[in-house]
Amino acid sequence: MFIKETPCLNYHGACDQQSIVVNLYAIESIGYSMPLIDIHVMEAVFSDEEKAQIISETAKAFGKVTGKALQDMTTVRVHEVKSGHWGGADSVWTTQRALELKRGE
């Protein structure tokens, strides 16, 4: 495994034993790499081509901030959520409504 733990500064600027840095190397022993970005979208709203573009552009945007080395290791997953299985306090969201929003309605 390529995880390296080292003491570091915590968010208060002090060094303590509980604060560690996990270097962003691929965690090949469990089949994942880091950084990992998960995106959830409503099912049947985006085509396969659009999802591929979302993946590519998201990794590139992350790399603009973090640098080329991390961009090359960044993985992005697009998860489709079944219509009616996502919502908030005031409503349950549907594919139909997501398509309307996508069209600007």
N, C-alpha and C positions, 0 to 999 in steps of 0.2 A: 504494500500500500504506500502511496506517495504523500501521506499527510504528515506534516512536520509541525510539532507543537513547540513553541518557544514562548518564554515570558514576554509580555508586551505592555504597553501603556493602556490602561482602561480609559473609559470616556471622561474620567476626572483628571487624566494626565498623570496618574500615579501607576507605578508598576506593582502588581500583586500576583500571587501564585495562581489565582483563578483565571486571570486574563491570559489568553493564548492567541497566537496568530496561526491560522490554518492556511498554509500556502496553497494557492490555487493551482494545484497540479491535478492531472487526471486521476481519478480514483478508479483505476483500471480493475482492481480486485473485485469491485462490486458491479462493474459494467457501466458506470456513469462517469461523466466528466463534469467539471466545474469551470466556470459558472454555468448554472442551469437556470434557464428562464422558462417558466410555465405561463402560457396564455390560454385563457378559457374563453370560448366563443360559443354562441348558440349554433346548434346543428343546422346544416343545410343553408347557411347564409353565405359562406365563402366557398369558391371553387377550389379545386386542388391547386391550380395555378396561383390563386390569391393566397392560399395558405403557405405555399412555397415562398412567395414574395414576402409575406409577413415574417417567416422564419429568417430569411436572408437579411432583410432590412433591419430586423430587431438585433441580430447578432452584429451587424455592421455599426448600428447606432451605439450599442454597448461598447464596441471596440473604439469608437471615436473618443469615448471618455476614458476607458481603461488602458488603451494601447493595443497594438497589433498582436502581441503575444497572447493576451487574454482573449481577444476577438477570435483568434484561430482555435482556441479551446472552448469557446462558448457554444453550448447547445441550447436549442429552443424547441419546446414541445407545444403543439397546438392541440388543446383538448376541446372536443365538441360536446356541449351539454345538451341533453335532450330538451326539446321544447316543453315548457311548463315545469322544468326541474330547477329553475333558477329564479330568483326574485329578491325583492326587498320588502320593507315594512308595509308598503302601500300596494304592491302588485306582484303578480307572478309573470315573468317574462316569457314571451313566445317567439318562435321563429318568425311568424308573421309580423310581429312588431319590430323585430330586429331587421327584417328586410325593408320595412317601411322607413326605418331610421337610416338604413344604408342608402336608400334612394333619396333621402333628404326630406321625407314627409313628416 
